[in-house]
Amino acid sequence: MAKLKHFDILNIKHYVIFITFIVLASCKNAPEHLIELTGKQIAVDTNYTSIDSIQKFIQPYHDRVDSILDSTLAYAPFVITKTDGKFNTTAGNLMADIVLSETNPIFKKRTGHNIDMVLLNHGGIRSIISKGNVTSRTAYEVMPFENSVVVVELKGESLMKMVDYLIHSKRAHPIAGAQLILNKNNTVKAFTVDGKPIDKNKSYYVATSDYLVTGGDNMGFFKDAISKTETDYKIRNAMIDFFSKVDTLAPKVDLRYYQLQ
């Protein structure tokens, strides 16, 4: 068999190196595709024990968080719940009143306007406030979501759509700053804001949650908004601020929304 000449061997080497670079380059640029995704459920039970070193590291932070969350801010002389009234409830009235009192100074400073009324949703209240000490943890239990307050400018005509929604929803959605009185047949006897009848052509500033502004709970009337003001103020934080200012919580089922008998 004839021997390869020296220059032939060099040519073969160059060719092999060239092909190798081409292959590597093509592999590098080839798109990657997910072939398979697998997973398994891992039960966290008594078979799993804490790791002492990690436990010792996080314990001071854990204790600090607990001390802040469980520090007494106020006192509830009775159970405050969203089920103690048909059209308005102690928990709902407390929540709506808190949003009005705590958010209005922020909104007034930014816009020069006052909040006219508040509307929240019944389902957003996730826990009772038990009789006894009220803490920051209480606020997290009642409002575990990260919802913040948004103030929406609506014409009086859109507020009447809100009234229709309240009547047909048949739920005690929290309101503040307004009064709605129904006749026996579920028609409107009176609807006032700040004690005055609604002017369909006037603009009103309604504080609510960012969840409801986007149509949550089918509150489609918020789509009529002329303007929206983001306060960046979480409802939970408003609750904590309010709890810090008062000694005793004493909300009542009142006449802000009721039906004539």
FENMOJO-V906053 format. One record per residue. N is the residue number from 0. SS is DSSP state (H for helix, E for strand, C for the rest). PHI is phi in whole degrees, 0 to 359 (none if undefined). Layout:
BEGIN
N&SS&PHI + N&SS&PHI
END
This chain:
BEGIN
0&C&none + 1&C&292 + 2&C&281 + 3&C&288 + 4&C&288 + 5&H&300 + 6&H&290 + 7&H&292 + 8&H&297 + 9&H&298 + 10&H&297 + 11&H&296 + 12&H&300 + 13&H&298 + 14&H&296 + 15&H&297 + 16&H&298 + 17&H&298 + 18&H&298 + 19&H&299 + 20&H&298 + 21&H&297 + 22&H&296 + 23&H&297 + 24&H&295 + 25&H&292 + 26&H&292 + 27&H&294 + 28&H&270 + 29&C&292 + 30&C&294 + 31&C&267 + 32&C&234 + 33&C&288 + 34&C&267 + 35&C&207 + 36&C&232 + 37&C&236 + 38&C&198 + 39&C&213 + 40&C&271 + 41&C&249 + 42&C&282 + 43&C&265 + 44&C&221 + 45&C&292 + 46&C&288 + 47&C&258 + 48&C&242 + 49&C&289 + 50&C&269 + 51&H&305 + 52&H&296 + 53&H&290 + 54&H&300 + 55&H&294 + 56&H&290 + 57&H&272 + 58&H&303 + 59&H&299 + 60&H&291 + 61&H&301 + 62&H&294 + 63&H&294 + 64&H&297 + 65&H&298 + 66&H&295 + 67&H&288 + 68&H&295 + 69&C&259 + 70&C&289 + 71&E&292 + 72&E&252 + 73&E&206 + 74&E&223 + 75&E&251 + 76&C&283 + 77&C&205 + 78&C&289 + 79&E&253 + 80&C&221 + 81&C&262 + 82&C&240 + 83&C&261 + 84&C&202 + 85&C&278 + 86&C&251 + 87&C&213 + 88&C&227 + 89&H&296 + 90&H&293 + 91&H&295 + 92&H&296 + 93&H&297 + 94&H&298 + 95&H&295 + 96&H&296 + 97&H&296 + 98&H&301 + 99&H&294 + 100&H&291 + 101&H&273 + 102&H&270 + 103&H&303 + 104&H&300 + 105&H&294 + 106&H&295 + 107&H&297 + 108&H&294 + 109&H&278 + 110&H&241 + 111&C&84 + 112&C&251 + 113&C&259 + 114&C&287 + 115&C&275 + 116&E&204 + 117&E&233 + 118&E&224 + 119&C&241 + 120&C&243 + 121&H&303 + 122&H&290 + 123&H&287 + 124&C&271 + 125&C&256 + 126&C&200 + 127&C&283 + 128&E&254 + 129&C&290 + 130&C&296 + 131&E&127 + 132&E&293 + 133&E&249 + 134&E&232 + 135&H&296 + 136&H&299 + 137&H&302 + 138&H&298 + 139&H&293 + 140&H&288 + 141&H&288 + 142&C&231 + 143&C&281 + 144&C&275 + 145&C&266 + 146&C&292 + 147&E&243 + 148&E&276 + 149&E&238 + 150&E&255 + 151&E&250 + 152&E&268 + 153&E&232 + 154&E&286 + 155&H&304 + 156&H&298 + 157&H&287 + 158&H&295 + 159&H&291 + 160&H&295 + 161&H&298 + 162&H&299 + 163&H&302 + 164&H&298 + 165&H&300 + 166&H&294 + 167&H&280 + 168&H&287 + 169&C&55 + 170&C&227 + 171&C&276 + 172&C&292 + 173&C&295 + 174&E&227 + 175&E&209 + 176&C&85 + 177&E&225 + 178&E&225 + 179&E&237 + 180&E&242 + 181&E&254 + 182&C&283 + 183&C&300 + 184&C&268 + 185&C&70 + 186&C&273 + 187&E&277 + 188&E&278 + 189&E&201 + 190&E&220 + 191&E&232 + 192&E&236 + 193&C&56 + 194&C&80 + 195&E&241 + 196&E&301 + 197&C&291 + 198&C&259 + 199&C&300 + 200&C&263 + 201&C&269 + 202&E&268 + 203&E&233 + 204&E&255 + 205&E&248 + 206&E&272 + 207&E&208 + 208&E&259 + 209&H&299 + 210&H&294 + 211&H&285 + 212&H&300 + 213&C&272 + 214&C&99 + 215&H&301 + 216&H&58 + 217&H&61 + 218&C&275 + 219&H&293 + 220&H&294 + 221&H&292 + 222&H&292 + 223&H&279 + 224&C&304 + 225&C&279 + 226&E&209 + 227&E&226 + 228&E&240 + 229&E&279 + 230&E&269 + 231&E&57 + 232&E&241 + 233&E&290 + 234&H&301 + 235&H&299 + 236&H&294 + 237&H&298 + 238&H&297 + 239&H&297 + 240&H&299 + 241&H&293 + 242&H&303 + 243&H&288 + 244&H&264 + 245&C&247 + 246&C&269 + 247&E&227 + 248&E&271 + 249&C&219 + 250&C&289 + 251&C&228 + 252&C&285 + 253&C&231 + 254&C&255 + 255&C&289 + 256&E&207 + 257&E&204 + 258&E&236 + 259&C&291 + 260&C&256
END
